[in-house]
């Protein structure tokens, strides 16, 4: 018994490459996706009913949820801007015999320093730098 070979015109198209790609309008997609969100609905059942692959249907669902989600608003915190604490320095002259001796009072960052007598400028600079860094 010989097997009769069918012509290509008689053979049904097999495989995904031979299938025509289906195009769904935005309204059709939305309706199909909304079916998936119905209570008790199964994505697989909806996909089978419409001839859509589950992966494609899940992708449409993600896109639909992303489009429906409100834009996240940035969290804003109240901010107050205050002027930096003023640095004040006073020179109070005092006389001690033949030379004049003074005292310096420095108020910076809530700290107050009083220096009496002859003071090295490098020491004052180091003190002020230390206060600013805290």
C-alpha positions as CSV (number, residue, x, y, z in Angstrom):
1,X,0.0,0.0,0.0
2,X,1.4,3.3,-1.0
3,X,1.2,6.4,1.0
4,X,-0.3,9.2,-1.0
5,X,1.5,12.5,-0.5
6,X,-0.6,15.6,-0.2
7,X,0.3,18.8,-2.1
8,X,1.3,21.9,0.0
9,X,-2.0,23.5,-0.8
10,X,-3.9,20.6,0.8
11,X,-1.7,20.6,3.9
12,X,-2.9,22.9,6.7
13,X,-0.4,25.5,8.0
14,X,1.4,24.1,11.0
15,X,3.7,25.9,13.5
16,X,3.6,29.4,14.8
17,X,5.5,30.8,11.8
18,X,2.7,30.1,9.5
19,X,0.0,31.7,11.6
20,X,-1.1,35.2,10.9
21,X,-0.3,37.6,13.7
22,X,-3.5,38.8,15.3
23,X,-3.9,42.5,16.0
24,X,-6.1,43.6,18.9
25,X,-7.3,47.2,19.2
26,X,-6.8,49.0,22.5
27,X,-10.5,48.6,23.4
28,X,-10.3,44.8,22.8
29,X,-7.2,44.5,24.9
30,X,-8.8,46.6,27.7
31,X,-11.9,44.4,27.6
32,X,-9.9,41.2,27.7
33,X,-7.7,42.4,30.6
34,X,-10.8,43.5,32.6
35,X,-12.2,40.0,32.2
36,X,-9.0,38.8,34.0
37,X,-9.8,41.1,37.0
38,X,-13.3,39.8,37.4
39,X,-13.9,38.0,40.7
40,X,-13.0,34.3,40.3
41,X,-11.6,34.7,36.8
42,X,-8.6,32.7,35.7
43,X,-6.0,34.3,33.4
44,X,-5.5,31.0,31.7
45,X,-9.2,30.5,31.0
46,X,-9.5,34.0,29.6
47,X,-6.4,33.5,27.5
48,X,-7.8,30.2,26.1
49,X,-11.2,31.7,25.4
50,X,-9.6,34.5,23.3
51,X,-6.7,32.5,21.9
52,X,-4.0,34.5,23.6
53,X,-0.9,33.2,25.2
54,X,-0.8,33.6,29.0
55,X,2.5,35.5,28.9
56,X,1.0,38.0,26.5
57,X,-2.0,38.4,28.7
58,X,0.1,38.9,31.8
59,X,2.1,41.6,29.9
60,X,-1.1,43.4,29.0
61,X,-2.3,43.2,32.6
62,X,1.0,44.8,33.8
63,X,0.7,47.6,31.2
64,X,-2.9,48.2,32.2
65,X,-2.1,48.4,36.0
66,X,0.9,50.7,35.3
67,X,-1.4,53.0,33.2
68,X,-4.1,53.0,36.0
69,X,-1.6,53.7,38.8
70,X,-1.5,57.3,40.0
71,X,1.8,59.2,39.6
72,X,3.8,58.9,42.8
73,X,4.0,62.3,44.5
74,X,7.4,63.1,46.0
75,X,7.4,63.4,49.8
76,X,8.0,66.9,50.8
77,X,9.2,67.8,54.3
78,X,8.9,71.2,55.9
79,X,12.2,73.1,55.8
80,X,13.1,76.1,57.8
81,X,16.2,78.2,57.0
82,X,17.8,80.0,59.8
83,X,20.6,82.5,59.7
84,X,23.9,81.0,60.9
85,X,24.8,82.0,64.4
86,X,26.7,85.3,64.3
87,X,30.3,85.3,65.4
88,X,30.9,88.2,67.8
89,X,34.2,89.3,69.2
90,X,34.8,92.0,71.6
91,X,38.1,93.6,72.6
92,X,38.0,94.9,76.1
93,X,41.1,96.9,76.8
94,X,42.6,96.6,80.3
95,X,45.7,98.4,81.4
96,X,48.4,96.6,83.4
97,X,51.3,98.8,84.3
98,X,53.2,100.0,81.3
99,X,51.5,97.9,78.6
100,X,47.9,97.5,77.6
101,X,46.4,94.0,78.1
102,X,43.1,93.0,76.7
103,X,40.5,90.2,76.7
104,X,38.6,88.7,73.8
105,X,35.2,87.2,74.0
106,X,34.1,84.9,71.1
107,X,30.7,83.5,70.8
108,X,30.2,81.0,68.0
109,X,27.9,78.0,67.5
110,X,26.4,78.5,71.0
111,X,29.9,78.4,72.6
112,X,31.5,81.4,74.4
113,X,35.2,81.7,74.8
114,X,36.9,84.4,76.8
115,X,40.6,85.0,76.3
116,X,42.5,87.3,78.6
117,X,46.0,88.8,78.1
118,X,48.2,88.4,75.1
119,X,46.8,85.8,72.7
120,X,48.5,84.2,69.8
121,X,46.6,84.7,66.5
122,X,47.3,81.1,65.4
123,X,45.6,79.9,68.6
124,X,42.5,82.0,68.0
125,X,42.3,80.7,64.4
126,X,42.6,77.1,65.6
127,X,39.9,77.7,68.2
128,X,37.5,79.2,65.7
129,X,38.1,76.4,63.2
130,X,37.4,73.8,65.9
131,X,34.1,75.6,66.8
132,X,33.0,75.8,63.2
133,X,33.6,72.1,62.5
134,X,31.4,70.9,65.4
